[in-house]
């Protein structure tokens, strides 16, 4: 399967956050996210393992039990299932998040 990014639309989640589901199967999903400067990804947890890649921008990454980290373009993060995490955007931010299994709540 091939997915053309420009054929997909962003969903406005409010608070300066937009999400675009790119491709997925039952086992894996990739999602592009846009955050305005000052936007937040509120602390939350989910049963999915997550790997993220900072396509552009600077953010503060929060993970339960870990010190906050400033991440920049090109940095990555991994979140284990059921671990609370969130972000504060220092600048406009573009992320690629990959989940396993796929996030049914995003469809």
C-alpha positions in Angstrom: 0.0 0.0 0.0 1.2 3.5 -0.8 -0.2 6.6 1.0 0.3 10.0 -0.6 0.6 12.6 2.2 -1.0 15.4 0.2 -4.1 13.3 -0.3 -4.7 13.2 3.5 -6.3 16.0 5.5 -5.5 17.3 8.9 -8.1 17.1 11.7 -8.2 20.2 13.9 -8.1 19.0 17.5 -8.3 22.5 19.0 -5.8 24.3 21.1 -3.4 24.8 18.2 -3.1 21.1 17.4 -3.8 19.3 14.1 -3.5 15.6 13.4 -3.2 13.7 10.1 -3.5 9.9 10.0 -1.2 8.8 7.2 -1.1 5.0 7.0 -2.1 2.1 9.3 -2.8 -1.6 9.6 -4.0 -3.5 12.7 -0.5 -3.6 14.0 1.0 -0.2 13.3 0.1 3.4 12.5 1.9 6.6 11.5 0.5 10.0 12.2 1.7 13.5 11.4 1.0 16.3 14.0 1.2 20.1 13.8 1.4 22.2 16.9 1.3 26.0 17.0 3.9 27.8 19.2 2.7 27.6 22.8 0.4 24.6 22.1 0.4 21.7 24.5 0.0 17.9 24.1 -1.6 17.4 27.6 -0.3 14.6 29.8 -2.0 11.4 28.8 -1.4 7.6 28.6 -2.5 4.9 26.2 -1.9 1.2 25.8 0.1 1.6 22.6 3.8 1.8 22.3 4.9 5.0 20.6 7.9 6.3 18.8 8.1 9.9 17.8 10.3 12.0 15.5 10.6 15.8 15.6 10.3 16.8 11.9 10.6 20.5 12.8 10.6 22.7 15.8 11.5 22.7 19.5 9.4 21.2 22.3 9.7 20.2 26.0 8.9 16.5 26.4 7.4 15.3 29.6 7.4 11.7 30.7 6.2 10.3 34.0 9.2 9.4 36.2 11.7 11.1 33.9 13.2 14.6 33.8 11.8 17.0 31.2 13.9 17.1 28.0 14.1 19.8 25.4 13.8 18.2 21.9 14.8 19.7 18.6 14.4 19.0 14.9 15.8 15.5 14.3 15.3 14.2 17.8 13.2 11.1 18.7 11.5 9.7 21.7 10.0 6.3 22.7 7.0 6.0 25.1 6.2 2.6 26.7 2.5 1.5 26.9 0.5 3.1 29.7 3.2 5.7 30.6 1.9 9.3 31.0 3.6 11.8 28.6 3.0 15.2 27.0 4.7 18.1 25.3 4.9 21.9 25.5 5.8 23.6 22.2 8.5 26.2 22.4 8.1 26.9 18.6 5.8 25.6 15.9 6.3 21.9 15.9 5.8 19.1 13.3 5.9 15.5 14.6 5.7 12.0 13.1 4.3 9.6 15.7 4.2 5.8 15.1 2.0 3.6 17.3 1.8 -0.1 17.8 -0.8 -1.4 17.7 -2.7 1.1 15.6 -4.8 3.8 17.5 -8.4 2.8 16.8 -9.5 6.0 18.5 -7.8 8.1 15.7 -10.0 6.5 13.0 
